[in-house]
Amino acid sequence: LIEMFAQSTRSMYELLSQSKLDLGSCDPQRLTRWALARQQSREALGGPHVFELDSAGSDLSFAEFLGIHVAQCRFITRLQRARFVGAVIEETDFTYSDLRDSQWQGTEVYRSALRHSCLVDASLERTTFRNCDLRDVDLTVGRRDALLADVRFISCDLRGIDWTGRDLSRVAFVECRMEPMCAVVPQKADDSRDGHLDS
């Protein structure tokens, strides 16, 4: 377990290009919390690779989260043009984050907060948000290549989102809290499977 934690922490440091970690001084309680987060994860991917990281105020523009598991982190920062590909994100705080022009592909986001974050011109494809707080998110779009395709919001709070310019025809809303929107029909939990969205 300690070696798995060590590998996970090395991955976190590689992601952020920081100094070498002294694994001999690991906090035993943090190791326990990491193991618990791993047990509770629906899709661990061998991680968490990034765990309890507080990057508030650090510029992480262009960061790449490729096939990694992020848990219990704070990314209240600039993440412009960041890429989330095949990632699993759990219990992470993106409140007020600048995620402009970011790319989300094949990513699962669980129990995370994105309230008041900026997702202007962000592209989301084959991405699912479950039990997330997205109140007052800016999802407006000005570019034609910024897509919302095969995206699911399940049991999320979507009140106050600005969808201006977005095509929502390939977005599923399942048991979400949201204001009524023209041409958007919220689904029930057993309706989350349709012709192009897989459960």
N, CA, C and O of each residue as an XYZ file, in Angstrom:
796
protein
N       0.823     -1.204      0.000
C       0.000      0.000      0.000
C       0.867      1.267      0.000
O       0.563      2.240     -0.690
N       1.958      1.235      0.791
C       2.838      2.406      0.852
C       3.481      2.666     -0.505
O       3.606      3.815     -0.928
N       3.893      1.582     -1.195
C       4.507      1.758     -2.508
C       3.495      2.306     -3.520
O       3.847      3.127     -4.366
N       2.237      1.852     -3.434
C       1.201      2.386     -4.321
C       0.995      3.874     -4.059
O       0.840      4.665     -4.989
N       0.995      4.247     -2.759
C       0.854      5.656     -2.409
C       2.046      6.452     -2.940
O       1.885      7.572     -3.425
N       3.233      5.869     -2.846
C       4.431      6.546     -3.332
C       4.346      6.789     -4.834
O       4.673      7.876     -5.310
N       3.904      5.771     -5.583
C       3.768      5.929     -7.029
C       2.727      6.988     -7.361
O       2.910      7.779     -8.285
N       1.633      7.000     -6.603
C       0.594      7.993     -6.820
C       1.137      9.395     -6.605
O       0.876     10.295     -7.402
N       1.883      9.580     -5.542
C       2.406     10.905     -5.222
C       3.455     11.336     -6.238
O       3.546     12.518     -6.568
N       4.248     10.392     -6.737
C       5.214     10.726     -7.797
C       4.477     11.245     -9.027
O       4.908     12.214     -9.652
N       3.365     10.597     -9.372
C       2.586     11.048    -10.530
C       2.087     12.465    -10.344
O       2.083     13.253    -11.289
N       1.664     12.798     -9.125
C       1.200     14.152     -8.850
C       2.328     15.146     -9.076
O       2.113     16.207     -9.662
N       3.517     14.815     -8.619
C       4.633     15.744     -8.763
C       5.079     15.863    -10.217
O       5.504     16.932    -10.656
N       4.981     14.762    -10.963
C       5.306     14.838    -12.383
C       4.329     15.757    -13.106
O       4.717     16.524    -13.987
N       3.059     15.669    -12.724
C       2.045     16.507    -13.348
C       2.370     17.980    -13.147
O       2.251     18.775    -14.079
N       2.773     18.345    -11.951
C       2.998     19.748    -11.629
C       4.454     20.174    -11.778
O       4.787     21.327    -11.506
N       5.330     19.259    -12.208
C       6.753     19.565    -12.433
C       7.385     20.213    -11.202
O       8.095     21.213    -11.303
N       7.116     19.629    -10.059
C       7.696     20.155     -8.830
C       8.876     19.303     -8.399
O       9.251     18.344     -9.073
N       9.449     19.667     -7.275
C      10.672     19.012     -6.811
C      10.405     17.586     -6.364
O       9.260     17.196     -6.136
N      11.469     16.820     -6.243
C      11.377     15.420     -5.862
C      10.787     15.276     -4.461
O      11.100     16.062     -3.567
N       9.944     14.286     -4.277
C       9.280     14.063     -3.006
C      10.118     13.166     -2.108
O      10.700     12.182     -2.563
N      10.172     13.516     -0.830
C      10.833     12.672      0.168
C       9.790     11.708      0.715
O       9.021     12.058      1.610
N       9.767     10.496      0.175
C       8.738      9.536      0.553
C       8.949      8.985      1.949
O       8.049      8.352      2.500
N      10.120      9.210      2.537
C      10.376      8.728      3.888
C       9.631      9.518      4.940
O       9.544      9.082      6.088
N       9.094     10.663      4.580
C       8.414     11.507      5.561
C       6.904     11.562      5.315
O       6.263     12.562      5.638
N       6.335     10.505      4.750
C       4.901     10.482      4.483
C       4.107     10.529      5.780
O       4.463      9.887      6.767
N       3.037     11.293      5.760
C       2.138     11.405      6.897
C       1.276     10.144      6.963
O       0.506      9.891      6.037
N       1.381      9.336      8.043
C       0.596      8.085      8.111
C      -0.906      8.335      8.017
O      -1.620      7.534      7.415
N      -1.404      9.433      8.600
C      -2.831      9.719      8.524
C      -3.244     10.051      7.092
O      -4.329      9.677      6.647
N      -2.377     10.750      6.381
C      -2.692     11.064      4.984
C      -2.709      9.785      4.152
O      -3.538      9.641      3.253
N      -1.800      8.855      4.445
C      -1.794      7.568      3.756
C      -3.112      6.829      3.989
O      -3.655      6.211      3.074
N      -3.618      6.897      5.220
C      -4.891      6.257      5.545
C      -6.035      6.902      4.765
O      -6.902      6.209      4.232
N      -6.029      8.247      4.702
C      -7.068      8.951      3.952
C      -6.990      8.609      2.468
O      -8.017      8.457      1.808
N      -5.768      8.487      1.944
C      -5.579      8.132      0.541
C      -6.149      6.736      0.264
O      -6.829      6.523     -0.739
N      -5.860      5.778      1.178
C      -6.367      4.414      1.010
C      -7.892      4.396      1.063
O      -8.532      3.665      0.308
N      -8.475      5.203      1.957
C      -9.919      5.273      2.060
C     -10.528      5.864      0.788
O     -11.549      5.379      0.301
N      -9.903      6.908      0.256
C     -10.382      7.507     -0.992
C     -10.319      6.495     -2.122
O     -11.206      6.456     -2.975
N      -9.280      5.678     -2.132
C      -9.150      4.640     -3.161
C     -10.268      3.605     -3.038
O     -10.847      3.191     -4.042
N     -10.575      3.183     -1.795
C     -11.615      2.183     -1.575
C     -12.992      2.706     -1.967
O     -13.823      1.953     -2.476
N     -13.236      3.998     -1.732
C     -14.549      4.572     -1.992
C     -14.748      4.985     -3.448
O     -15.860      5.312     -3.863
N     -13.667      4.967     -4.214
C     -13.757      5.401     -5.603
C     -14.488      4.373     -6.450
O     -14.337      3.166     -6.261
N     -15.290      4.879     -7.394
C     -15.967      3.985     -8.338
C     -15.009      3.502     -9.412
O     -15.164      2.397     -9.933
N     -14.004      4.333     -9.753
C     -13.058      3.992    -10.820
C     -11.688      4.509    -10.409
O     -11.328      5.638    -10.743
N     -10.925      3.704     -9.694
C      -9.703      4.190     -9.069
C      -8.567      4.474    -10.050
O      -7.766      5.375     -9.802
N      -8.472      3.735    -11.153
C      -7.395      3.916    -12.134
C      -6.010      3.794    -11.498
O      -5.050      4.390    -11.987
N      -5.899      3.026    -10.412
C      -4.598      2.853     -9.761
C      -4.236      3.974     -8.826
O      -3.161      3.934     -8.226
N      -5.077      4.972     -8.670
C      -4.767      6.148     -7.860
C      -5.470      6.126     -6.528
O      -5.762      5.046     -6.015
N      -5.759      7.283     -5.940
C      -5.617      8.602     -6.533
C      -4.179      8.988     -6.849
O      -3.273      8.758     -6.047
N      -3.979      9.571     -8.015
C      -2.663     10.054     -8.403
C      -2.424     11.470     -7.902
O      -1.296     11.843     -7.580
N      -3.492     12.253     -7.840
C      -3.412     13.619     -7.318
C      -4.394     13.679     -6.155
O      -5.605     13.585     -6.356
N      -3.877     13.836     -4.943
C      -4.693     13.680     -3.740
C      -4.428     14.813     -2.764
O      -3.280     15.099     -2.423
N      -5.505     15.457     -2.317
C      -5.434     16.528     -1.324
C      -4.455     17.630     -1.735
O      -3.756     18.199     -0.897
N      -4.419     17.913     -3.013
C      -3.553     18.981     -3.512
C      -4.295     20.304     -3.446
O      -5.416     20.411     -3.944
N      -3.688     21.309     -2.842
C      -4.254     22.652     -2.813
C      -3.417     23.525     -3.730
O      -2.333     23.973     -3.356
N      -3.927     23.768     -4.939
C      -3.185     24.558     -5.910
C      -3.793     25.946     -6.076
O      -3.575     26.608     -7.090
N      -4.557     26.382     -5.078
C      -5.212     27.688     -5.167
C      -4.190     28.775     -5.461
O      -3.209     28.934     -4.735
N      -4.431     29.519     -6.531
C      -3.534     30.614     -6.891
C      -2.391     30.228     -7.802
O      -1.731     31.111     -8.350
N      -2.127     28.932     -7.988
C      -1.064     28.498     -8.891
C      -1.623     28.414    -10.310
O      -2.690     27.839    -10.528
N      -0.910     28.981    -11.261
C      -1.373     28.967    -12.649
C      -1.123     27.587    -13.252
O       0.023     27.187    -13.459
N      -2.203     26.870    -13.530
C      -2.106     25.532    -14.126
C      -2.639     25.525    -15.554
O      -3.124     24.500    -16.031
N      -2.553     26.645    -16.226
C      -2.976     26.700    -17.624
C      -2.191     25.671    -18.435
O      -0.998     25.465    -18.216
N      -2.882     25.034    -19.372
C      -2.318     24.017    -20.263
C      -1.957     22.712    -19.533
O      -1.335     21.836    -20.134
N      -2.330     22.563    -18.265
C      -2.071     21.297    -17.569
C      -2.837     20.171    -18.251
O      -3.913     20.392    -18.805
N      -2.278     18.958    -18.208
C      -2.911     17.808    -18.841
C      -3.178     16.735    -17.795
O      -2.260     16.227    -17.152
N      -4.452     16.404    -17.642
C      -4.885     15.360    -16.725
C      -5.267     14.160    -17.590
O      -6.434     13.991    -17.943
N      -4.299     13.345    -17.924
C      -4.495     12.273    -18.906
C      -4.558     10.920    -18.200
O      -3.539     10.394    -17.753
N      -5.763     10.368    -18.105
C      -5.939      9.041    -17.527
C      -5.554      8.952    -16.068
O      -5.090      7.905    -15.616
N      -5.738     10.031    -15.320
C      -5.368      9.992    -13.909
C      -6.594     10.176    -13.023
O      -7.655     10.618    -13.465
N      -6.409      9.823    -11.770
C      -7.473      9.893    -10.764
C      -7.142     11.036     -9.810
O      -6.091     11.035     -9.169
N      -8.039     12.002     -9.723
C      -7.876     13.177     -8.872
C      -8.912     13.101     -7.766
O     -10.093     12.889     -8.041
N      -8.487     13.272     -6.511
C      -9.436     13.181     -5.400
C      -9.139     14.225     -4.331
O      -7.991     14.431     -3.937
N     -10.208     14.879     -3.873
C     -10.167     15.785     -2.727
C      -9.115     16.887     -2.898
O      -8.325     17.146     -1.990
N      -9.116     17.522     -4.052
C      -8.159     18.591     -4.339
C      -8.864     19.937     -4.433
O     -10.089     20.002     -4.531
N      -8.084     21.006     -4.402
C      -8.604     22.360     -4.592
C      -7.895     22.972     -5.791
O      -6.693     23.232     -5.753
N      -8.661     23.199     -6.860
C      -8.136     23.827     -8.068
C      -8.832     25.171     -8.282
O      -9.383     25.429     -9.352
N      -8.802     26.015     -7.270
C      -9.397     27.340     -7.379
C      -8.332     28.238     -8.002
O      -7.668     29.012     -7.312
N      -8.188     28.120     -9.293
C      -7.045     28.725     -9.965
C      -7.320     28.853    -11.457
O      -8.436     28.627    -11.925
N      -6.292     29.214    -12.180
C      -6.384     29.343    -13.630
C      -6.005     28.027    -14.292
O      -4.897     27.521    -14.114
N      -6.951     27.478    -15.066
C      -6.748     26.212    -15.782
C      -7.135     26.381    -17.250
O      -7.708     25.478    -17.858
N      -6.816     27.542    -17.808
C      -7.137     27.783    -19.212
C      -6.458     26.759    -20.110
O      -5.282     26.435    -19.943
N      -7.239     26.257    -21.072
C      -6.745     25.279    -22.053
C      -6.237     23.978    -21.409
O      -5.489     23.232    -22.040
N      -6.629     23.708    -20.187
C      -6.278     22.424    -19.567
C      -7.012     21.299    -20.283
O      -8.078     21.515    -20.860
N      -6.442     20.097    -20.247
C      -7.051     18.939    -20.889
C      -7.311     17.854    -19.852
O      -6.417     17.453    -19.107
N      -8.563     17.389    -19.823
C      -8.971     16.303    -18.944
C      -9.403     15.159    -19.852
O     -10.502     15.191    -20.405
N      -8.563     14.163    -20.011
C      -8.830     13.073    -20.957
C      -8.764     11.738    -20.209
O      -7.727     11.376    -19.653
N      -9.879     11.020    -20.204
C      -9.912      9.720    -19.529
C      -9.625      9.818    -18.046
O      -9.108      8.875    -17.447
N      -9.960     10.956    -17.446
C      -9.662     11.179    -16.027
C     -10.872     10.863    -15.155
O     -12.009     10.842    -15.626
N     -10.603     10.617    -13.878
C     -11.643     10.473    -12.866
C     -11.375     11.536    -11.804
O     -10.284     11.599    -11.236
N     -12.380     12.370    -11.542
C     -12.235     13.471    -10.603
C     -13.305     13.320     -9.531
O     -14.493     13.236     -9.843
N     -12.885     13.285     -8.263
C     -13.821     13.070     -7.168
C     -13.604     14.099     -6.062
O     -12.470     14.401     -5.689
N     -14.716     14.634     -5.544
C     -14.711     15.505     -4.368
C     -13.656     16.601     -4.497
O     -12.877     16.840     -3.575
N     -13.642     17.251     -5.636
C     -12.633     18.273     -5.923
C     -13.303     19.621     -6.137
O     -14.403     19.701     -6.684
N     -12.627     20.680     -5.701
C     -13.198     22.023     -5.707
C     -12.588     22.862     -6.832
O     -11.407     23.209     -6.800
N     -13.427     23.180     -7.830
C     -13.037     24.065     -8.923
C     -13.760     25.417     -8.817
O     -13.834     26.151     -9.802
N     -14.289     25.748     -7.648
C     -15.070     26.977     -7.491
C     -14.272     28.192     -7.952
O     -13.108     28.358     -7.586
N     -14.905     29.034     -8.754
C     -14.298     30.254     -9.297
C     -13.097     29.995    -10.206
O     -12.352     30.928    -10.506
N     -12.890     28.766    -10.647
C     -11.738     28.461    -11.508
C     -11.947     29.001    -12.919
O     -13.074     29.089    -13.407
N     -10.848     29.357    -13.558
C     -10.879     29.790    -14.954
C     -10.540     28.589    -15.827
O      -9.371     28.244    -16.002
N     -11.578     27.955    -16.374
C     -11.426     26.771    -17.218
C     -11.757     27.096    -18.671
O     -12.210     26.237    -19.427
N     -11.527     28.330    -19.040
C     -11.804     28.782    -20.404
C     -10.997     27.955    -21.414
O      -9.809     27.700    -21.216
N     -11.661     27.545    -22.493
C     -11.019     26.786    -23.576
C     -10.471     25.427    -23.136
O      -9.631     24.849    -23.825
N     -10.936     24.917    -22.004
C     -10.479     23.600    -21.556
C     -11.157     22.502    -22.368
O     -12.191     22.729    -22.996
N     -10.562     21.306    -22.349
C     -11.101     20.156    -23.083
C     -11.356     19.019    -22.101
O     -10.485     18.657    -21.310
N     -12.553     18.468    -22.163
C     -12.961     17.354    -21.307
C     -13.398     16.220    -22.221
O     -14.383     16.354    -22.948
N     -12.678     15.108    -22.192
C     -12.991     13.977    -23.066
C     -12.941     12.685    -22.252
O     -11.933     12.380    -21.616
N     -14.044     11.930    -22.280
C     -14.081     10.637    -21.598
C     -13.775     10.728    -20.120
O     -13.135      9.837    -19.561
N     -14.226     11.795    -19.481
C     -13.892     12.034    -18.076
C     -15.132     11.899    -17.202
O     -16.233     12.267    -17.611
N     -14.945     11.367    -15.992
C     -16.019     11.213    -15.012
C     -15.734     12.139    -13.833
O     -14.644     12.115    -13.262
N     -16.724     12.954    -13.475
C     -16.564     13.896    -12.373
C     -17.634     13.592    -11.331
O     -18.828     13.632    -11.629
N     -17.200     13.286    -10.100
C     -18.111     12.907     -9.030
C     -18.029     13.886     -7.858
O     -16.938     14.273     -7.440
N     -19.183     14.280     -7.336
C     -19.274     15.022     -6.074
C     -18.276     16.177     -6.004
O     -17.588     16.352     -4.998
N     -18.205     16.949     -7.060
C     -17.252     18.055     -7.128
C     -17.978     19.380     -7.304
O     -19.124     19.419     -7.751
N     -17.295     20.470     -6.946
C     -17.886     21.803     -7.017
C     -17.216     22.612     -8.115
O     -15.996     22.776     -8.130
N     -18.035     23.115     -9.037
C     -17.542     24.006    -10.090
C     -18.292     25.338    -10.051
O     -18.339     26.060    -11.047
N     -18.862     25.650     -8.926
C     -19.720     26.833     -8.821
C     -18.966     28.107     -9.200
O     -17.835     28.328     -8.769
N     -19.615     28.940    -10.016
C     -19.062     30.216    -10.475
C     -17.792     30.049    -11.320
O     -17.062     31.020    -11.519
N     -17.520     28.864    -11.809
C     -16.331     28.689    -12.651
C     -16.633     29.154    -14.078
O     -17.789     29.255    -14.487
N     -15.565     29.432    -14.816
C     -15.687     29.918    -16.189
C     -15.310     28.791    -17.153
O     -14.154     28.372    -17.219
N     -16.308     28.309    -17.900
C     -16.091     27.272    -18.907
C     -16.432     27.803    -20.293
O     -16.922     27.069    -21.151
N     -16.169     29.075    -20.498
C     -16.431     29.694    -21.796
C     -15.594     28.998    -22.870
O     -14.384     28.834    -22.714
N     -16.243     28.594    -23.953
C     -15.584     27.940    -25.088
C     -14.906     26.624    -24.705
O     -14.029     26.150    -25.427
N     -15.301     26.035    -23.587
C     -14.786     24.706    -23.228
C     -15.490     23.651    -24.071
O     -16.662     23.805    -24.416
N     -14.772     22.577    -24.400
C     -15.348     21.449    -25.138
C     -15.507     20.270    -24.190
O     -14.560     19.890    -23.501
N     -16.702     19.692    -24.156
C     -16.981     18.533    -23.321
C     -17.535     17.429    -24.194
O     -18.570     17.598    -24.838
N     -16.841     16.286    -24.218
C     -17.255     15.147    -25.026
C     -17.156     13.877    -24.196
O     -16.148     13.636    -23.532
N     -18.224     13.052    -24.238
C     -18.257     11.778    -23.512
C     -17.843     11.973    -22.055
O     -17.052     11.201    -21.512
N     -18.382     13.004    -21.440
C     -18.038     13.345    -20.055
C     -19.301     13.351    -19.204
O     -20.362     13.794    -19.646
N     -19.171     12.850    -17.977
C     -20.307     12.747    -17.067
C     -20.007     13.465    -15.758
O     -18.931     13.308    -15.181
N     -20.971     14.254    -15.301
C     -20.910     14.903    -13.994
C     -21.993     14.282    -13.119
O     -23.167     14.290    -13.490
N     -21.610     13.742    -11.959
C     -22.561     13.115    -11.045
C     -22.501     13.807     -9.683
O     -21.433     13.955     -9.090
N     -23.666     14.222     -9.205
C     -23.759     14.852     -7.883
C     -22.801     16.024     -7.744
O     -22.130     16.165     -6.722
N     -22.737     16.859     -8.765
C     -21.836     18.012     -8.766
C     -22.614     19.315     -8.626
O     -23.785     19.397     -8.998
N     -21.948     20.329     -8.084
C     -22.521     21.666     -7.941
C     -21.952     22.543     -9.051
O     -20.782     22.926     -9.011
N     -22.781     22.857    -10.038
C     -22.372     23.709    -11.151
C     -23.182     25.007    -11.187
O     -23.382     25.579    -12.258
N     -23.640     25.466    -10.049
C     -24.440     26.687    -10.017
C     -23.642     27.875    -10.540
O     -22.472     28.068    -10.209
N     -24.324     28.667    -11.375
C     -23.776     29.926    -11.889
C     -22.501     29.754    -12.712
O     -21.682     30.670    -12.784
N     -22.332     28.593    -13.327
C     -21.196     28.367    -14.230
C     -21.446     29.109    -15.547
O     -22.576     29.163    -16.032
N     -20.394     29.673    -16.113
C     -20.480     30.334    -17.420
C     -20.050     29.344    -18.490
O     -18.860     29.073    -18.655
N     -21.025     28.805    -19.218
C     -20.756     27.831    -20.285
C     -21.035     28.430    -21.654
O     -21.297     27.699    -22.609
N     -20.981     29.738    -21.756
C     -21.253     30.368    -23.040
C     -20.200     29.976    -24.072
O     -19.101     29.539    -23.730
N     -20.562     30.141    -25.332
C     -19.661     29.705    -26.393
C     -19.663     30.724    -27.519
O     -20.693     31.303    -27.862
N     -18.479     30.926    -28.082
C     -18.351     31.801    -29.235
C     -17.690     31.102    -30.399
O     -17.709     31.600    -31.525
N     -17.094     29.926    -30.128
C     -16.407     29.168    -31.175
C     -17.254     27.993    -31.619
O     -17.895     27.340    -30.795
N     -17.263     27.719    -32.914
C     -18.052     26.599    -33.433
C     -17.469     25.244    -33.053
O     -18.201     24.255    -33.001
N     -16.171     25.177    -32.785
C     -15.560     23.892    -32.466
C     -15.631     23.565    -30.985
O     -15.117     22.526    -30.570
N     -16.253     24.419    -30.169
C     -16.434     24.133    -28.748
C     -17.720     23.330    -28.588
O     -18.814     23.884    -28.689
N     -17.596     22.033    -28.339
C     -18.728     21.116    -28.376
C     -19.240     20.738    -26.993
O     -18.506     20.774    -26.005
N     -20.512     20.378    -26.949
C     -21.101     19.611    -25.853
C     -21.673     18.365    -26.515
O     -22.769     18.414    -27.074
N     -20.952     17.255    -26.462
C     -21.360     16.051    -27.182
C     -21.289     14.837    -26.267
O     -20.245     14.546    -25.683
N     -22.407     14.135    -26.149
C     -22.489     12.946    -25.297
C     -22.073     13.278    -23.871
O     -21.242     12.596    -23.270
N     -22.672     14.348    -23.343
C     -22.401     14.806    -21.980
C     -23.611     14.490    -21.120
O     -24.748     14.672    -21.557
N     -23.377     14.013    -19.891
C     -24.466     13.717    -18.963
C     -24.270     14.479    -17.660
O     -23.170     14.532    -17.110
N     -25.348     15.061    -17.187
C     -25.397     15.664    -15.863
C     -26.396     14.844    -15.055
O     -27.586     14.822    -15.369
N     -25.915     14.175    -14.022
C     -26.756     13.278    -13.227
C     -26.797     13.767    -11.783
O     -25.766     13.846    -11.115
N     -27.993     14.092    -11.312
C     -28.196     14.560     -9.928
C     -27.298     15.751     -9.608
O     -26.707     15.820     -8.530
N     -27.199     16.683    -10.547
C     -26.365     17.874    -10.368
C     -27.242     19.100    -10.120
O     -28.422     19.119    -10.469
N     -26.640     20.125     -9.508
C     -27.310     21.412     -9.339
C     -26.826     22.327    -10.453
O     -25.672     22.757    -10.455
N     -27.707     22.622    -11.398
C     -27.349     23.391    -12.590
C     -28.018     24.763    -12.610
O     -28.080     25.404    -13.659
N     -28.509     25.210    -11.488
C     -29.214     26.487    -11.458
C     -28.254     27.641    -11.753
O     -27.141     27.702    -11.232
N     -28.719     28.542    -12.596
C     -27.953     29.738    -12.890
C     -26.896     29.581    -13.967
O     -26.173     30.538    -14.246
N     -26.776     28.413    -14.582
C     -25.788     28.229    -15.651
C     -26.161     29.085    -16.861
O     -27.330     29.170    -17.236
N     -25.164     29.711    -17.459
C     -25.374     30.456    -18.702
C     -24.995     29.550    -19.869
O     -23.817     29.270    -20.090
N     -26.006     29.093    -20.614
C     -25.812     28.173    -21.736
C     -25.764     28.915    -23.068
O     -25.838     28.266    -24.112
N     -25.646     30.213    -23.084
C     -25.787     30.999    -24.308
C     -24.901     30.459    -25.436
O     -23.690     30.307    -25.277
N     -25.531     30.177    -26.571
C     -24.806     29.714    -27.750
C     -24.571     28.221    -27.804
O     -24.047     27.725    -28.801
N     -24.943     27.479    -26.757
C     -24.669     26.040    -26.708
C     -25.770     25.223    -27.379
O     -26.956     25.518    -27.229
N     -25.364     24.200    -28.116
C     -26.281     23.208    -28.671
C     -26.408     22.095    -27.629
O     -25.439     21.386    -27.356
N     -27.594     21.941    -27.051
C     -27.805     20.972    -25.981
C     -28.456     19.682    -26.477
O     -28.938     18.881    -25.676
N     -28.473     19.480    -27.795
C     -29.173     18.320    -28.352
C     -28.503     17.001    -27.980
O     -29.153     15.957    -28.033
N     -27.232     17.014    -27.606
C     -26.530     15.778    -27.234
C     -26.099     15.804    -25.773
O     -25.062     15.255    -25.400
N     -26.930     16.462    -24.949
C     -26.690     16.541    -23.511
C     -27.863     15.904    -22.792
O     -29.015     16.174    -23.134
N     -27.594     15.064    -21.802
C     -28.643     14.430    -20.997
C     -28.645     15.038    -19.603
O     -27.599     15.198    -18.974
N     -29.850     15.374    -19.131
C     -30.038     15.920    -17.790
C     -30.872     14.905    -17.006
O     -32.035     14.673    -17.335
N     -30.290     14.307    -15.983
C     -30.959     13.248    -15.227
C     -31.109     13.685    -13.771
O     -30.127     13.799    -13.037
N     -32.359     13.927    -13.367
C     -32.674     14.282    -11.983
C     -31.804     15.429    -11.470
O     -31.246     15.357    -10.375
N     -31.697     16.478    -12.269
C     -30.899     17.648    -11.902
C     -31.795     18.775    -11.404
O     -32.978     18.832    -11.742
N     -31.236     19.663    -10.607
C     -31.921     20.890    -10.204
C     -31.531     21.961    -11.214
O     -30.349     22.256    -11.391
N     -32.534     22.544    -11.877
C     -32.247     23.509    -12.925
C     -33.489     24.322    -13.231
O     -34.613     23.909    -12.943
N     -33.263     25.497    -13.825
C     -34.391     26.289    -14.291
C     -34.933     25.683    -15.578
O     -34.191     25.035    -16.316
N     -36.221     25.886    -15.858
C     -36.769     25.395    -17.127
C     -36.043     26.036    -18.305
O     -35.764     27.235    -18.306
N     -35.744     25.212    -19.307
C     -35.096     25.721    -20.511
C     -35.856     25.217    -21.726
O     -36.315     24.075    -21.745
N     -35.985     26.035    -22.707
C     -36.668     25.657    -23.938
C     -35.940     24.491    -24.598
O     -34.721     24.532    -24.759
N     -36.676     23.457    -24.978
C     -36.160     22.299    -25.719
C     -35.288     21.388    -24.879
O     -34.615     20.514    -25.424
N     -35.280     21.572    -23.546
C     -34.520     20.671    -22.679
C     -35.509     19.937    -21.791
O     -36.256     20.562    -21.037
N     -35.515     18.598    -21.878
C     -36.429     17.788    -21.083
C     -35.618     16.979    -20.083
O     -34.935     16.034    -20.478
N     -35.673     17.328    -18.780
C     -34.948     16.541    -17.783
C     -35.431     15.098    -17.791
O     -36.624     14.839    -17.951
N     -34.493     14.147    -17.616
C     -34.828     12.737    -17.644
C     -34.859     12.182    -16.233
O     -34.328     12.781    -15.298
N     -35.497     11.016    -16.099
C     -35.465     10.289    -14.841
C     -34.242      9.377    -14.841
O     -33.613      9.161    -15.877
N     -33.916      8.850    -13.668
C     -32.701      8.044    -13.544
C     -32.694      6.861    -14.495
O     -31.640      6.505    -15.022
N     -33.851      6.240    -14.728
C     -33.880      5.072    -15.601
C     -33.923      5.435    -17.078
O     -33.992      4.558    -17.939
N     -33.882      6.767    -17.375
C     -33.878      7.206    -18.767
C     -32.494      7.689    -19.209
O     -32.369      8.321    -20.258
N     -31.465      7.402    -18.425
C     -30.143      7.960    -18.727
C     -29.497      7.317    -19.935
O     -28.502      7.827    -20.452
N     -30.058      6.186    -20.400
C     -29.525      5.552    -21.612
C     -30.382      5.955    -22.793
O     -31.603      5.796    -22.770
N     -29.742      6.475    -23.822
C     -30.468      6.748    -25.062
C     -29.599      6.344    -26.227
O     -28.638      5.595    -26.059
N     -29.927      6.833    -27.407
C     -29.248      6.353    -28.601
C     -27.772      6.608    -28.642
O     -27.053      5.858    -29.303
N     -27.266      7.644    -27.962
C     -25.832      7.923    -28.079
C     -25.164      8.209    -26.744
O     -24.005      8.622    -26.722
N     -25.872      8.000    -25.612
C     -25.273      8.163    -24.306
C     -25.305      6.838    -23.592
O     -26.377      6.275    -23.370
N     -24.158      6.337    -23.234
C     -24.086      5.058    -22.538
C     -24.074      5.262    -21.032
O     -23.568      6.269    -20.539
N     -24.635      4.299    -20.301
C     -24.625      4.383    -18.855
C     -23.266      4.004    -18.323
O     -23.053      4.013    -17.110
